[in-house]
């Protein structure tokens, strides 16, 4: 199973880190998918803080991992489309909007209200469901999409396109990570000024 560093959790939000489980969005041909198996999806959800170790260990195996991974990839691409459309003030693709809404509805339907001291809390009707990692990220995505997106950025690195929430005080973060895209840009600038 991939470890947390292998997932590149740099976005400051699980739904954005979920979009970043594939590389090179900016080239229009996403590649280097890090979610190749159900185990990868579970490991990612664990690394992103959406599942505890006990919850991850207790998940049932999916009857059709291929179908669940297909839903996962479709949701990821659709979520990326919605976030980037909102950031560029354009209407999102209608298919992407429908795909996201279907997964958000599944996540809502999979939760029950439970009385707790002083109010209510949501809990999963079937906490061992194999699609729980996808349901968790859908719940996270709903929170992201309903909130302000003005601090969500797309990495300026050549060919990257990863998303992140800029939590810097000045609000001028440009790279998904200084150690990767930021340093690459600095090296290119330095080499260009060396001539």
C-alpha positions as CSV (number, residue, x, y, z in Angstrom):
1,X,0.0,0.0,0.0
2,X,1.3,3.5,-0.8
3,X,2.3,5.6,2.2
4,X,1.2,9.1,3.0
5,X,4.2,10.8,1.4
6,X,3.5,8.9,-1.8
7,X,0.1,10.6,-2.0
8,X,1.6,14.1,-2.0
9,X,-0.9,15.5,0.5
10,X,-0.2,19.2,-0.1
11,X,-3.7,20.7,-0.8
12,X,-4.8,21.6,2.7
13,X,-8.2,19.9,2.0
14,X,-9.0,16.2,1.5
15,X,-11.2,16.8,-1.5
16,X,-8.4,18.7,-3.3
17,X,-5.8,16.1,-2.3
18,X,-8.2,13.5,-3.8
19,X,-8.1,15.4,-7.1
20,X,-4.3,15.4,-6.8
21,X,-4.1,11.5,-6.8
22,X,-3.5,11.8,-10.5
23,X,-0.7,13.9,-12.1
24,X,-0.4,16.3,-14.9
25,X,-3.9,17.7,-15.0
26,X,-2.6,20.8,-16.8
27,X,-1.6,18.9,-19.9
28,X,-5.2,17.7,-20.4
29,X,-4.0,14.1,-20.1
30,X,-4.0,13.1,-16.5
31,X,-1.5,10.4,-15.7
32,X,0.3,8.7,-12.9
33,X,-2.9,7.5,-11.2
34,X,-2.2,6.7,-7.5
35,X,-5.6,4.9,-7.0
36,X,-5.1,1.7,-9.0
37,X,-6.8,-0.7,-6.5
38,X,-9.4,-0.6,-3.7
39,X,-6.4,-0.9,-1.3
40,X,-4.9,2.3,-2.7
41,X,-8.2,4.1,-2.2
42,X,-8.4,2.9,1.4
43,X,-4.8,3.8,2.0
44,X,-5.3,7.3,0.5
45,X,-8.4,7.9,2.7
46,X,-6.4,6.8,5.7
47,X,-3.5,9.1,4.9
48,X,-5.9,12.0,4.2
49,X,-7.4,11.6,7.6
50,X,-10.8,10.5,6.4
51,X,-10.6,7.0,7.9
52,X,-9.0,5.8,11.1
53,X,-6.7,2.7,11.0
54,X,-9.5,0.6,12.6
55,X,-12.1,1.9,10.2
56,X,-9.8,1.2,7.2
57,X,-9.1,-2.3,8.5
58,X,-12.8,-3.0,9.0
59,X,-13.9,-2.2,5.5
60,X,-15.4,-5.1,3.5
61,X,-13.9,-6.0,0.1
62,X,-15.9,-4.7,-2.8
63,X,-17.8,-7.2,-5.0
64,X,-16.6,-5.3,-8.0
65,X,-13.5,-3.2,-7.4
66,X,-13.4,-2.2,-11.0
67,X,-16.9,-0.6,-10.8
68,X,-16.0,1.2,-7.6
69,X,-12.7,2.5,-9.0
70,X,-14.6,3.6,-12.1
71,X,-16.9,5.7,-9.9
72,X,-13.9,7.0,-8.1
73,X,-12.1,8.1,-11.2
74,X,-15.3,9.7,-12.7
75,X,-16.0,11.5,-9.4
76,X,-12.4,12.8,-9.3
77,X,-12.4,14.1,-12.8
78,X,-15.8,15.7,-12.3
79,X,-14.8,17.3,-9.0
80,X,-11.7,18.7,-10.6
81,X,-13.8,20.2,-13.4
82,X,-16.2,21.8,-10.9
83,X,-13.5,23.4,-8.9
84,X,-11.5,24.7,-11.9
85,X,-14.7,26.0,-13.5
86,X,-15.6,27.9,-10.4
87,X,-12.2,29.4,-10.1
88,X,-12.3,30.6,-13.7
89,X,-15.9,31.8,-13.5
90,X,-17.1,29.5,-16.3
91,X,-20.1,27.1,-16.3
92,X,-19.0,23.6,-15.4
93,X,-19.6,20.7,-17.8
94,X,-23.2,19.4,-17.2
95,X,-22.0,15.8,-17.1
96,X,-19.4,16.6,-14.4
97,X,-22.0,18.5,-12.3
98,X,-24.4,15.5,-12.6
99,X,-21.6,13.0,-11.6
100,X,-20.7,15.0,-8.5
101,X,-24.3,15.4,-7.5
102,X,-24.9,11.6,-7.8
103,X,-21.9,10.9,-5.4
104,X,-23.0,13.7,-3.0
105,X,-26.5,12.2,-2.9
106,X,-25.1,8.7,-2.3
107,X,-23.0,10.1,0.7
108,X,-26.1,11.8,2.2
109,X,-28.2,8.7,1.8
110,X,-25.5,6.5,3.5
111,X,-25.7,8.6,6.7
112,X,-28.1,8.6,9.6
113,X,-28.7,11.3,12.2
114,X,-27.9,10.1,15.7
115,X,-28.9,11.8,18.9
116,X,-25.9,13.0,20.9
117,X,-25.7,15.1,23.9
118,X,-27.0,18.5,23.0
119,X,-27.9,17.7,19.4
120,X,-27.3,15.3,16.6
121,X,-24.4,13.9,14.7
122,X,-24.2,12.1,11.4
123,X,-23.0,8.5,11.3
124,X,-22.6,6.0,8.5
125,X,-25.4,3.5,8.2
126,X,-22.9,0.9,7.1
127,X,-19.4,1.9,8.4
128,X,-17.8,-1.2,6.8
129,X,-19.2,-0.4,3.3
130,X,-16.4,-0.9,0.7
131,X,-17.3,2.5,-0.9
132,X,-16.9,4.3,2.4
133,X,-13.6,6.0,1.3
134,X,-15.5,7.4,-1.7
135,X,-18.4,8.4,0.5
136,X,-16.0,10.2,2.9
137,X,-14.4,12.2,0.1
138,X,-17.8,13.1,-1.3
139,X,-18.8,14.4,2.1
140,X,-15.6,16.4,2.2
141,X,-16.2,17.6,-1.4
142,X,-19.6,18.9,-0.5
143,X,-18.2,21.0,2.3
144,X,-15.5,22.3,0.0
145,X,-18.0,23.2,-2.8
146,X,-20.4,24.9,-0.5
147,X,-17.7,27.1,1.0
148,X,-15.8,30.0,-0.5
149,X,-13.3,28.9,-3.2
150,X,-11.4,32.1,-3.6
151,X,-8.3,30.6,-1.9
152,X,-8.3,27.5,-4.0
153,X,-5.5,27.6,-6.5
154,X,-4.2,25.6,-9.4
155,X,-0.4,24.9,-9.3
156,X,1.6,27.1,-11.7
157,X,4.2,24.4,-12.3
158,X,4.7,23.3,-15.9
159,X,2.3,20.5,-16.7
160,X,1.2,20.1,-13.0
161,X,-2.3,21.5,-12.5
162,X,-2.7,20.1,-8.9
163,X,-5.1,22.0,-6.7
164,X,-4.5,23.4,-3.3
165,X,-6.1,25.8,-0.7
166,X,-3.8,28.7,-0.2
167,X,-3.6,29.2,3.6
168,X,-0.6,31.5,3.5
169,X,-1.1,34.9,5.2
170,X,-0.4,36.9,2.0
171,X,-2.4,34.5,-0.2
172,X,0.2,34.4,-2.9
173,X,1.1,30.7,-2.9
174,X,1.8,29.6,-6.5
175,X,3.0,26.0,-6.3
176,X,1.5,22.7,-5.0
177,X,4.8,22.2,-3.3
178,X,8.0,24.3,-3.2
179,X,10.1,21.1,-3.1
180,X,8.7,20.0,-6.5
181,X,7.1,22.5,-8.8
182,X,8.5,25.5,-7.0
183,X,12.1,24.4,-7.2
184,X,11.7,23.2,-10.8
185,X,10.5,26.7,-11.7
186,X,13.4,28.3,-9.9
187,X,15.9,26.1,-11.7
188,X,14.3,27.0,-15.1
189,X,14.4,30.7,-14.3
190,X,18.0,30.5,-13.1
191,X,19.1,28.6,-16.3
192,X,17.2,31.0,-18.4
193,X,19.0,34.0,-16.8
194,X,22.4,32.3,-17.2
195,X,22.5,32.7,-20.9
